[in-house]
Amino acid sequence: MIDLFCGAGGLSLGFDRAGFQTVSAFDNWQPAVETYRANLGDHVQRVAITRDLDISCPTVIVGGPPCQGFSSAGMRRANDARNSLVGEFSRLIARVRPAAFIFENVEGFLTGARGDFVLELLEPLIEAGYRIHLRKINAAHFGVPQHRKRVIAIGGLGWEPSFPEATHAAFGAPGAHLANGMRSCATPTLADSLADLPPASCNGNESFTDHAIQLLSDEDSRRAKLLEQGQTMRDLPEELWHESYRKRAFRRVMDGTPTERRGGAPADVRRLRADEPSKAITGGVLREFIHPTEDRPLTLRECATLQTFSADFQFQGSVSEKAQLIGNAVPPLLAQRIAESLRQDLASLRPTRAPGALLSFVPTLAIGMSPALEEVTHRVKRRFMSGAKQKVLQLWD
């Protein structure tokens, strides 16, 4: 396997656990390269990743091109230079032609630039002969203790890969019906996942690195003390709202959006619930989430644990760089579930002369779609799933 845009190494770690050998990994961010090298080996290189990257042909190429250009966690910039890395990723695979590939990204990838990035991923690969599943998933349905919605593409060169089945039920979130057969296997809660960690302190813990408490300002402490589990900034008195939140809360009102279509501002600060999986861990987690029962942010180690990194995994860099590494990572447990399914496929692989195709497209886990997602879905249908193939899409809508 080769890991492109490897970050902290979540994909590599999960694939290693499933029996794959990672022969090369690449990233262009020094803290990521240092973290990967400290935990997974010297086969990582710091390099700009383009379609012309000099690599040998492995069995599998995996990767998650940087997503900030279309991440819902930040401002969307359709002309962000990092967005073009999706095309570099797909064209590199089309040139090298591994037996299979795995692509991972944020859910905003689907609607960024009105679907241009989806087409930029799929067109070179389908033309090269890959038969692909492209689906939104919730990592909680695979045992990861957080509601983390991501887009996964799995492709086989001239053969039809499986898409891993949900292993856990995480009710109360879109897509819970996908795990109806696994009702007895509930996704671990936040409390379950953090139970084995020692108490956090301001001075940290010698046995558990990155388990120090980040102190809150006086005003943030007031906010934390008032929030009950599951409550967010909107549940606080308006005088305690962040100014940035206040602007976002009224932005749609000023735009004239009808009340029934207005979703309101992002949650901003939130106290997590102990009895549910966590909300998605992001690079901004230290300022976004309050511990369920203590008036403090989560520690970096708690965040890494919710991302299913082991307690001995060491992150390199400053506090903010470590938070970014953790938040950007593919949870190793999710990567392992995908890798186990792919390994079974490869063990019985029978390549055919079938042309490249989009085998399935699952753009949402909810019942309805936003207008933007509907537009993208129609573009994908028209471009890749005409005629009889459209029936496959309808089964998954």
C-alpha positions in Angstrom: 0.0 0.0 0.0 1.0 3.6 -0.6 -0.5 6.4 1.6 -0.8 9.8 -0.1 -1.5 12.9 2.1 -0.8 10.6 5.0 -1.2 13.1 7.8 -0.7 11.5 11.2 -1.1 8.1 9.6 -4.6 7.0 10.5 -5.1 5.2 7.2 -1.7 3.5 7.3 -2.3 2.4 10.9 -5.7 0.9 10.1 -4.4 -0.9 7.0 -1.3 -2.2 8.9 -3.6 -3.7 11.5 -5.5 -5.4 8.7 -2.4 -7.0 7.3 -1.3 -4.6 4.6 2.3 -3.4 4.3 2.7 0.3 3.8 5.8 0.7 1.6 5.6 4.5 1.1 3.8 7.5 2.7 3.8 11.1 1.6 2.8 14.5 3.0 3.9 18.0 2.6 3.4 19.2 6.2 6.3 18.8 8.5 4.4 18.0 11.7 2.6 15.3 9.9 5.8 13.8 8.5 7.4 13.9 12.0 4.3 12.3 13.6 4.1 9.6 11.0 7.8 8.8 11.3 7.7 8.7 15.1 4.9 6.1 15.1 4.9 4.2 11.9 8.4 4.2 10.4 10.9 5.9 8.1 9.1 5.1 4.8 7.4 8.6 4.9 8.7 11.5 2.8 7.9 15.2 2.8 7.1 16.0 -0.7 4.5 17.9 -2.8 2.1 15.4 -4.2 1.2 15.7 -7.9 0.2 13.3 -10.6 3.9 13.1 -11.7 5.1 11.8 -8.3 7.6 9.0 -8.9 6.2 5.9 -7.2 6.1 2.2 -8.0 2.8 0.4 -8.6 1.5 -0.9 -5.3 -1.6 -3.1 -4.8 -3.5 -0.3 -3.2 -3.2 3.5 -3.1 -5.1 5.3 -0.3 -5.4 9.0 0.6 -7.4 12.0 1.7 -6.3 15.2 -0.2 -6.4 18.3 2.1 -10.0 19.3 2.5 -10.0 22.8 4.0 -11.1 24.4 0.7 -14.5 22.7 1.0 -14.8 21.8 4.7 -17.9 23.0 6.5 -15.7 23.7 9.5 -14.3 26.8 7.7 -15.0 29.2 4.9 -15.5 27.5 1.6 -13.3 28.8 -1.1 -13.9 27.1 -4.4 -10.6 28.4 -5.8 -8.5 27.2 -2.9 -5.4 25.7 -4.4 -5.7 22.7 -2.2 -8.9 21.6 -3.9 -6.9 20.8 -7.1 -5.2 18.1 -5.1 -8.3 15.9 -5.7 -7.5 16.0 -9.4 -3.8 15.3 -8.7 -4.8 12.3 -6.6 -7.1 10.8 -9.2 -4.8 11.4 -12.1 -1.9 9.9 -10.2 -3.9 6.7 -9.6 -5.0 6.6 -13.2 -1.3 6.8 -14.3 0.1 4.2 -11.8 -2.9 1.9 -12.0 -2.9 0.0 -8.7 -5.4 -2.8 -8.3 -7.5 -0.7 -5.9 -7.7 2.7 -4.3 -9.4 4.3 -1.3 -10.4 8.0 -1.1 -11.5 9.7 2.1 -12.8 13.3 2.6 -15.2 15.5 4.4 -18.9 15.6 3.5 -18.5 19.1 2.1 -16.5 17.5 -0.7 -19.8 16.5 -2.3 -21.3 20.0 -2.7 -18.0 22.0 -3.1 -18.0 24.0 -6.3 -21.5 22.6 -7.2 -20.0 19.1 -7.6 -17.0 19.9 -9.7 -14.7 18.1 -7.2 -16.8 14.9 -7.4 -16.4 14.9 -11.2 -12.7 15.8 -10.9 -12.3 12.7 -8.7 -14.4 10.3 -10.8 -13.8 11.1 -14.4 -10.1 10.2 -14.7 -10.6 7.1 -12.6 -13.6 5.7 -14.5 -11.9 6.5 -17.8 -8.9 4.5 -16.6 -11.2 1.5 -15.9 -12.0 1.8 -12.2 -15.3 0.5 -10.9 -16.2 2.7 -7.9 -18.5 3.1 -4.9 -18.8 6.6 -3.7 -20.7 7.0 -0.4 -21.2 9.2 2.6 -20.8 7.2 5.8 -20.9 7.9 9.5 -17.9 6.5 11.3 -20.0 5.7 14.3 -21.6 2.9 12.3 -18.1 1.2 12.2 -17.5 1.4 15.9 -15.8 4.8 16.1 -17.1 6.6 19.2 -18.1 9.8 17.3 -20.7 10.9 14.8 -18.2 11.6 12.0 -19.7 11.9 8.6 -17.2 11.4 5.8 -17.1 10.6 2.1 -15.5 7.3 1.1 -14.7 6.1 -2.5 -13.5 2.6 -3.1 -12.4 1.5 -6.6 -11.2 -1.6 -8.3 -9.3 -1.7 -11.6 -11.6 -3.8 -13.8 -13.3 -5.5 -10.9 -16.1 -4.7 -8.4 -15.0 -4.1 -4.9 -17.3 -4.5 -1.9 -18.3 -1.6 0.3 -17.8 -2.5 4.0 -21.0 -3.1 5.9 -21.9 -1.2 9.0 -20.9 -3.1 12.2 -22.5 -0.9 14.9 -25.7 0.9 15.5 -25.5 4.5 16.4 -29.1 5.6 16.8 -30.2 9.2 17.0 -28.2 10.2 13.9 -28.9 10.0 10.1 -28.3 6.6 8.7 -29.1 4.6 11.8 -31.3 2.3 9.7 -28.2 1.1 7.9 -27.2 -0.8 11.0 -30.6 -2.4 11.7 -29.0 -5.9 11.7 -26.5 -4.9 14.4 -28.9 -3.6 17.1 -27.1 -5.6 19.8 -23.7 -4.0 18.9 -24.0 -0.3 20.0 -21.4 2.2 19.2 -19.3 3.0 22.3 -20.3 6.2 24.0 -18.0 9.0 24.9 -17.9 7.9 28.5 -17.1 4.3 27.5 -14.2 5.4 25.3 -12.6 7.7 27.9 -13.1 5.4 30.9 -9.6 4.0 30.8 -7.8 7.4 30.8 -6.5 8.8 34.1 -7.9 12.1 35.3 -6.7 15.1 33.4 -4.7 17.8 35.2 -3.1 21.2 34.4 0.3 19.5 34.6 -0.5 16.6 32.4 0.4 13.0 33.1 3.7 11.2 32.7 2.2 8.0 31.4 -0.3 9.7 29.0 1.2 12.4 26.9 -1.0 15.3 25.7 -3.4 14.8 28.6 -3.0 18.3 30.1 -6.0 20.6 30.5 -6.0 23.8 28.4 -7.2 26.6 30.8 -10.3 28.6 29.8 -10.6 32.4 30.0 -12.8 33.8 32.7 -15.6 34.4 30.2 -15.3 30.9 28.7 -15.4 29.5 32.2 -18.7 31.3 32.7 -20.1 29.8 29.5 -18.9 26.3 30.5 -20.5 26.4 33.9 -23.9 27.3 32.4 -24.0 24.6 29.7 -25.7 21.3 30.4 -24.8 18.2 28.5 -25.9 18.5 24.9 -26.4 22.3 25.1 -24.6 24.8 22.8 -24.0 28.5 22.5 -27.6 29.1 21.5 -28.7 27.9 24.9 -26.6 30.6 26.7 -27.8 34.2 27.5 -27.1 36.4 24.5 -24.6 38.5 26.4 -22.4 35.4 26.5 -22.5 34.7 22.8 -19.2 35.0 20.9 -19.4 37.9 18.5 -18.6 35.6 15.6 -21.5 33.4 16.6 -23.8 36.4 16.9 -23.0 37.4 13.3 -23.6 33.9 12.0 -26.9 33.6 14.0 -28.4 36.6 12.2 -26.7 36.2 8.9 -29.6 34.3 7.3 -32.2 36.6 8.8 -30.4 39.5 7.0 -30.3 37.5 3.8 -34.1 37.1 3.9 -34.1 33.3 4.2 -37.6 32.1 5.2 -37.8 31.0 8.8 -38.8 27.5 8.0 -35.7 27.0 5.9 -33.2 28.6 8.2 -31.0 26.2 10.1 -29.4 28.7 12.4 -25.8 29.3 13.2 -23.3 26.5 13.9 -23.2 25.3 17.4 -19.9 27.0 18.3 -19.2 26.0 21.9 -20.9 22.7 22.9 -20.9 20.5 26.0 -20.8 17.0 24.9 -23.0 14.2 26.2 -21.4 11.3 28.1 -24.1 8.8 27.1 -23.7 9.2 23.3 -20.8 9.0 20.8 -18.9 12.3 20.6 -19.6 14.9 17.9 -17.0 14.9 15.2 -13.5 15.7 16.3 -12.0 18.6 14.2 -8.9 20.7 14.3 -10.8 23.3 16.3 -11.9 20.8 19.0 -10.0 22.6 21.9 -12.2 25.6 21.5 -15.4 23.9 20.4 -16.2 21.1 22.9 -16.6 21.1 26.7 -16.1 17.9 28.6 -19.4 16.3 29.6 -18.9 16.5 33.4 -16.0 18.9 33.9 -15.8 22.6 33.1 -12.9 22.3 30.7 -12.1 21.5 27.1 -11.2 18.0 26.1 -7.5 17.2 26.3 -5.6 16.3 23.2 -5.3 12.7 24.5 -9.0 12.5 24.9 -9.5 13.7 21.4 -7.0 11.2 20.0 -8.8 8.4 22.0 -12.1 9.3 20.4 -10.3 9.1 17.1 -9.3 5.5 18.1 -5.6 6.2 18.3 -3.9 4.1 21.0 -2.6 5.7 24.2 1.1 5.3 23.1 0.6 7.2 19.8 2.8 10.3 19.9 1.8 13.5 18.1 4.5 16.0 17.1 4.3 19.8 16.9 2.7 22.6 18.9 -0.6 22.2 20.7 -2.5 23.7 17.7 -0.6 21.5 15.2 -1.4 18.4 17.3 -5.1 19.4 17.4 -5.0 19.7 13.6 -3.3 16.4 13.1 -5.8 14.6 15.3 -8.9 16.4 13.8 -7.8 15.7 10.2 -6.9 12.1 10.7 -8.9 9.1 9.4 -9.8 7.1 12.6 -7.6 4.1 12.5 -10.5 1.8 13.4 -12.5 3.1 10.4 -9.5 2.5 8.2 -9.1 -1.0 9.6 -12.8 -1.9 8.8 -12.3 -0.7 5.2 -9.0 -2.5 4.9 -10.4 -5.8 6.2 -13.2 -5.7 3.6 -10.7 -4.8 0.8 -8.3 -7.5 1.8 -11.1 -10.1 1.5 -11.9 -8.8 -1.9 -8.2 -9.0 -3.0 -7.8 -12.5 -1.8 -10.5 -13.7 -4.2 -9.8 -11.2 -6.9 -10.9 -12.2 -10.4 -10.2 -9.2 -12.8 -12.5 -8.8 -15.7 -12.7 -6.7 -18.8 -15.6 -4.7 -17.5 -15.3 -1.0 -18.2 -14.9 1.7 -15.5 -18.2 2.7 -13.8 -19.8 4.3 -10.8 -21.3 1.3 -9.1 -23.1 3.1 -6.3 -23.5 6.7 -5.1 -24.8 7.4 -1.6 -24.8 11.2 -1.2 -26.7 11.4 2.1 -27.7 9.3 5.1 -30.8 11.4 5.7 -34.2 11.2 4.2 -34.0 14.6 2.4 -31.4 16.5 0.5 -30.4 20.1 0.5 -30.9 21.9 -2.9 -27.1 22.0 -3.4 -26.9 18.2 -2.9 -29.8 17.6 -5.1 -28.1 19.5 -7.9 -24.9 17.5 -7.5 -26.8 14.2 -7.4 -28.5 15.1 -10.7 -25.1 16.0 -12.2 -23.7 12.6 -11.1 -26.7 10.7 -12.4 -26.5 12.4 -15.8 -22.8 11.9 -16.1 -22.2 8.4 -14.7 -25.4 6.6 -14.0 -27.7 6.8 -17.0 -30.3 4.2 -18.0 -30.3 0.9 -16.1 -27.4 2.0 -13.9 -29.6 4.7 -12.4 -31.6 2.0 -10.6 -28.6 1.3 -8.5 -28.5 4.9 -7.4 -32.2 4.9 -6.6 -31.8 1.9 -4.2 -29.3 4.0 -2.2 -31.0 7.4 -2.3 
